[in-house]
Amino acid sequence: MGQARAGLAGSTVAAAVRLAPVEMHDPARETPATLEQFLAAVSARAFRFAELGLRHREDALDAVQDAMAKMLAYRDRPPGEWTPLFWAVLRSRIIDLQRRRSFRLKWLSDARDEDGGEIDWADESTPDPARAHDGREAWARLAGALRELPARQREAFTLRVLEDMDVETTAKIMGCSEGSVKTHLFRAREALQKQLEEFR
């Protein structure tokens, strides 16, 4: 049974890597009437995105809350602009937190635990809300593989494939050209296929 589960989880991961986003009618992704509805609809996905980038639950929650608070200043913008604006604000906040952490950790770069081993600063002990469903093994493998990608590739894959955003919106969020998005996505898929080959 364990092999069957691993096979199913592996095929789910492999399918996510190989397949382009499918255009489907999803009422949850329609533009909500109010900013509060938009933020409620995007919160779980935003948390997963932040946690992949920061590898720390509390920092991810802070980043999402900060991004949501900043969005209140854009309440009067047309609802069609909220999605790219929110993801750009969240991405910027994640980068800020990564820089601050990097600066703090430089001072502690020779930190060792009691056994003399290096301290692992990433908090991997807290459960991810996405792992609660039947595909939690597939999610864990995909999330682990995504964490190994360079930041730009991880962002391109997450926004295009997992968040099902189009190339133009992804380019606006990432602050780069559409061609760069396609290149980052191609490289991300290539790297993920290599990392997840054994789970097919």
Sequence and secondary structure as in RCSB ss.txt:
>XXXX:A:sequence
MGQARAGLAGSTVAAAVRLAPVEMHDPARETPATLEQFLAAVSARAFRFAELGLRHREDALDAVQDAMAKMLAYR
DRPPGEWTPLFWAVLRSRIIDLQRRRSFRLKWLSDARDEDGGEIDWADESTPDPARAHDGREAWARLAGALRELP
ARQREAFTLRVLEDMDVETTAKIMGCSEGSVKTHLFRAREALQKQLEEFR
>XXXX:A:secstr
 HHHHHHHHHHHHHHHHHS       GGGS  SSHHHHHHHHHHHHHHHHHHHH  HHHHHHHHHHHHHHHGGGT
TS HHHHHHHHHHHHHHHHHHHHHHHHHHHHHTTT B TTS B   S  SS  GGGGSTTHHHHHHHHHHHHHS 
HHHHHHHIIIIIS   HHHHHHHHTS HHHHHHHHHHHHHHHHHHTGGG 
